[in-house]
Amino acid sequence: MPGSHTSAPLVDVLTALREQVTGVTESALSTVDGLLLAADADALHPESVAALSATTLSVGRRMALEAGGGPLRDVLIRSAGRHIAVRAVGARALLTVVGDDGLDLTGLRGEMARTVERLTAILDEDPAA
């Protein structure tokens, strides 16, 4: 079972995402400027993922604007053996989800939306988070 870092309520939400979507292996929640808030992770380095996620979302937003798209919803990266999804959680946080080749992308999309709602509610209760 992956390890956890920081705030228990946030980690509980991340752990639930892993348990509910086939193929999700790890996840992290970070600020938009790349600071780690919480992680359900074992193999990856959560602090590095937090920083890279902030950059990924920033580049994705810029690309969406250049291409004439509306507000960015998420960025999906597919590599050999891994899928990485980065999604905004309100205006101040990012959810990064890592999955293996068996990742249920349809299930992830739906559950990620519910997870973002839960995380937003927790963050709204604690402005310091």
Secondary structure, DSSP 8 states (H G I E B T S, - for coil): --EEEE-HHHHHHHHHHHHHSTTEEEEEEEETTS-EEEEEESSS-HHHHHHHHHHHHHHHHHHHHHTT--S--EEEEEETTEEEEEEEETTTEEEEEEE-TT--HHHHHHHHHHHHHHHHHHHHH-TT-
